[in-house]
Amino acid sequence: MTTLRSLVFTAWLYLSMAVFAVGLSPALLMSHRPAMGVIKLWARFVLFGLRWICGVKVEVRGLQHRPAGAALVAAKHQGMLDVVAPFAFLDDPCFVLKKELMVLPFFGWFAWKTKMIPVDRAAGASALKDMVRQARERLAEGRQIVIFPEGTRTEPGAPADYKPGVAAIYRDLDAPCSPVATNSGVHWPAHGFRRTPGTVVFEFLEPVPAGLKRAEFMAELETRIEHASRALLPPSVVG
């Protein structure tokens, strides 16, 4: 039954992406807000289908720490849900993502329109400078900049490997950083199509204050996110 439900949801996910992108494409000719509204509506549609079809509920905790207005958000990344769900609970998220995603049909159109921050991983130091510049501009627009410090998806319980990009933005913006823990990979894994019934938790943690040295910031960020994320995992995964 889980396999059948997962297959139905996969069809729901990709068909909805095409229907929303094509059917609501006139939003691409308007301002930023209508285009963002399309993405947020689609994200809620996906979460509804995830719960109705697969029995996977999404819960947001630590709302007292959820940033309002301009902010830097550093989130654990275990699967595609981590890119979809924040549109449902952040006001105006702006993701730092790999440049290759910007050329995808539908997704790329709306990513460009809503000014996501593409990163060319092959460009080295120049890519880092460009990322910081764009982050500064988006922050000035009052948006929440969402970055995955590990740079890619990791399996639940796997050792973390945090990259320096988040530290560069943190230092340049001179602002607090809001960590987010999750167990999303348990119920929507990075690989395969099976969705396991249960509750996915996204937990906003107490912000890391501005002004820390790079090494201190990275250590504090990783400790908070990894500790909280592991606490959300079932014993069988942690073990």
N, C-alpha and C positions, 0 to 999 in steps of 0.2 A: 504493500500500500504506500509506503514512504517513497519508493521508486516512482510509482505512478503519479503521485502528487507532485513530486519534484519535476517530472517531465511536463506536467500541466503548467506548473509555475514558470518553468523555463520559457515555454511558449508565451505565457502571459507577459513575462518580462520583456522579451524582445519585440513582440507584436505591439505592446503598449509604447515602447520606445519609438517605433516607426509611426504609429498612429498619432502620438502626441507631437512628434517633430514635424510630420508632414501636415497634419490637420491644423496645427496651431503655428505653422511657419510664418504667418503674417506678423507674429510677435517679433520676428527678426528684423522687421522694417521699422519697429517702434523703438522706444527708449529701453534702457537697461531693465527697468522694473517689470514691464510685461514679459520679457524673455525670462527673467528670474522667476516670475510667477508661474510660467509654464513648467520649469524644472521642479519647482516646489510642489506643484500639483501632481506632476508625474511621480515624484518621490513618495508622496502620500498614497498614490494609487498602487505603487509597488509594495509598500508596507502593508496596505490592506490585503492585497493578494497573497503576500507572504504569510499573513496570519490566517486568512480564510482558507487558503489551499493547503498550506504546509503545516499549519499549527505552530508557526514561529512568531512569537510576540516580541515587540521591541519596547524596552523600558529605558527611560532616561532618568538617571539619578544625579544627585549633587547639583540640583537646579540653582541652589544658592550661589554656586560658583560659575554658573553659565554666564559668559560675557555678553554684555549688551553694547552695541556700537563697536567702534574700532578695537580690534584685539588680535593677538597672536594665539592660535590654538594648535597645540602639538598633540596628535592623536595616535594611538596604537593602531596598526594596520594589519588585519588578518584576512580581509577579503573584500569583495565588491560592495558589500553592504555598507562598509565604512565610507564609501564615496556617495552612496545614495542617501542614507539616513540623515546626515547632518543638514540636508536641505529642508528636512521636516522640523528641525528644532533649533536652527540658527537663523537669525534675521536675514543676513546677506552674506553667505559664505563665499570665499574665493579660494579655490584649491590650488596648491602648487602641484603640478602634474607633469609627466614626461611629454615632451613635444610631440611624440608620435601619435598621441591620442587626439591631437588637434585636427588631424586630417581625416578622422573617421566621419562617415556620413552621419547626419543627425546630431550625434554627440558633439562632434567638432564644431558644427555650426553654432550651437548654443554656448559652447565653451568660449568661442571667440567673442560672441555677442556680449556675454556676461563677464568678460575680461578675466578669465582664469589666468594663472601664471604658468606658462609652459617653460620647461627646462630642457635644454639640449645637453644631455649627459656627456656627449662626446666633446663638448666645447671647453671643458675644464674650468679654469679660473674665470674666464669671461662669462661663462654661464652663471657662475655664482654671483658675480657683480650685477648681471642683468636681473637675476632673481630678486636680489636685495632692492634694486631700483624699483622694480614693479611692485614689490611688497610695500615699499614706502608710499607709492602712489595710491595703492588700494587702501592702505590704512588711512590716508588723508581723506578718502571718500567715505570713511566710517564703516568699512567692511571688516568681517572676521576672516583673517588669513588662516587657512587650515593647511598644515603641513604634516606629513608622516615622517617623523625623524629617522626611521629605518630605511626610508627610500623605496621600499618594496614590501610586498606582503610576506608575513612570516607565519608559520604554523603555531597554533596555540601551544604554549609551554616551551617552544624552541628558544635557544639562546638569542638575545637581542644583539643587534649591530647598528648602533646609532651613528648617523652620518653628520658632518659638520654644518650642513646647510641651515638647520634650524638655529644654530648658535650664531651664524652670520646675520640672520634676520633679527634675532633677539638683541644682539649688540647694536646693530644699526638703528633699530626702532627705539631702543632704550625704554622698553615697556615690559610689563609683566607678561608671563606666558602661561596660558591655561592648559594644563595637561588633561587628556581624556583617555581613560582606560576602557577596555572592552573584552568581551569573550566571543565576538561575532563569528570567529572561525570555527567554533564548536558546532554552530547550527547552519552557517553558510560558509563552507570551506573554500579556500582559495582555488582548489582544483576539484574537478568533478562537478556533477550537477545535483547530487543528493542534498536535500535540506532536512535537517534533523529537528523534529518538534522540540519546543522548549522556549526559553526566554533569553533573548540577546539583550545584554545590558551595555549601555553607553553611560559611563560615569565621569562627570566633570569633577576634577580634583581641585584642591586649593591652589591658586595661582602661584607660580614661582616668581618671586619679586624681581623687579628690574635691577640692573646694576651689578649682578654677580660676574665674577671672572669666568672666562670660557669653560675651563675645566670644572669649576665648581658648579656652573649652570648645567653642563651636560651630565654630570654625576647626579645632581639633584633631580633633573628631569627624568633620567632613565630609572632611577630608584623609585620615584613616585609612580610612574606609569607601569613599570614591570611588576612592582609589588601589588598594586591595585588590580592589574589585569590577571595576575596569577590567582588572586583571591577570588576571582569570579569563575575560575575554571573548576570543573568537577574533579574529584580526587583521582580518578582514573587517568586524566590527562596530565595533571601535575606530577603524578608518580612516574 
